[in-house]
């Protein structure tokens, strides 16, 4: 998501707050389901804590 920093700045999006919220949502999902999968043509993220 860090690659969107420049876009966020141009569109007055609160980038750091958005990242914190995304982290919270993903952590909650992983706690409940054991994993977070992203299906997209653009790429794949593999993360661990």
N, C-alpha and C positions, 0 to 999 in steps of 0.2 A: 504494500500500500504506500510505502514511502515514495514510490515513483510518481504519485499523484500530488506531491507537495506543490509543484509549480502550478498545476491546474487549480488546486484549492486556493492558492494565493490570488490568482487572477479572478476567481469567482466568489471571493469573500467567504469561503468555506472554512470553518474553524478546524484546521487540519489536525492539530494535536488532540483536541477533544474528540474528534472523529476516530482517531486511532485508539484512544483509550476506551471509547465505547465499543469499538469492534473487538478489542482484546477481551473486554468483559463478556461480551456475547459469545465469543469463541470459547473462552475458558468454561463458561457455564454449559455450553453444548458438549464439550469434551467430558466434563464431569458427569453429565447425564447419560451420554451415549458412548463414551470411550474413545471417540475419534471425531474429527471434523473433516469431511471430504469436500473438495472443490472440483467440480466437473466443468471444464472450460476448454475451448480450443487454444487459448492464449498461453496457458502454462499450468504448472502444478506446484503447489507448495507442500513440503513435507516438514513438519515442525514437531518439536518435542519440548517438554518443559522439565 
